[in-house]
Amino acid sequence: MRFNLFKKYRGLKYGISEKRDGSMKLSAGSPKVSANRRRFFIKRGIPIGLLVTPLQTHSSRVFNYGADRTEGVIISADGLISKLRNVVLTVSVADCFPVYFFDPKTATVGLAHCGWRGIEKKLPAKVASRITANQSDLLVGIGPGIQSCHFEVQSDLLEKFSDYPEAILKRGHKSFIDLSKIIRSQLLALGLKPENIENFGECTYCQKDKYFSFRRDKPVVTRTVVAYIGLGL
Ligand SMILES: [Zn+2]
């Protein structure tokens, strides 16, 4: 996965694992996942000790790594930002969108785990505004996630997102929501430039050999891929 917007920044490392790399969802007593993560990151020249891995709860909490005080050892957040170099922010996803942020002006990176719950709470905009008060240079890449081809919804979600008619699609009697479009709308409303938001566009449900999909697989134990971004590596 590559974003054209990030191309010229050589110190910026970012990406996402694929299904063949194995599940990346950290949970208690899962040595296999730890081994998958180690193998994936070492291949990319990233020591596992540099990873920042939050406990994700579909919240809109944004943690500034290196600035906010940690409460104990576990960071509970769905958005991460950092101005530190040699730190790699990670989130794990299976249908939710990983959203990557880079502000060249302040050399700040950010990453958000955006499912509909986080998007409803405007998590992407919250991450953006924690990074900088001036949004004109901020670059955002929206990674793979469940696209409107497969995100069928019922009336409860249609109601929650009724402020975004441009993102609601009807096919026959069924309704679908384009979550990446809502992420984009929220960022534009905050003041980001349209040309500074890039959407990768792949659907995690459609691409069954490449991604885990919670909706498609209905797993007993959730399996995820890992998204990451860091600077100065
Ligand atoms: Zn699809």
Boltz pocket constraint, residues with backbone or C-beta under 6 A from the ligand:
constraints:
  - pocket:
      binder: B
      contacts: [[A, 147], [A, 148], [A, 149], [A, 150], [A, 203], [A, 204], [A, 205], [A, 206]]
      max_distance: 6.0
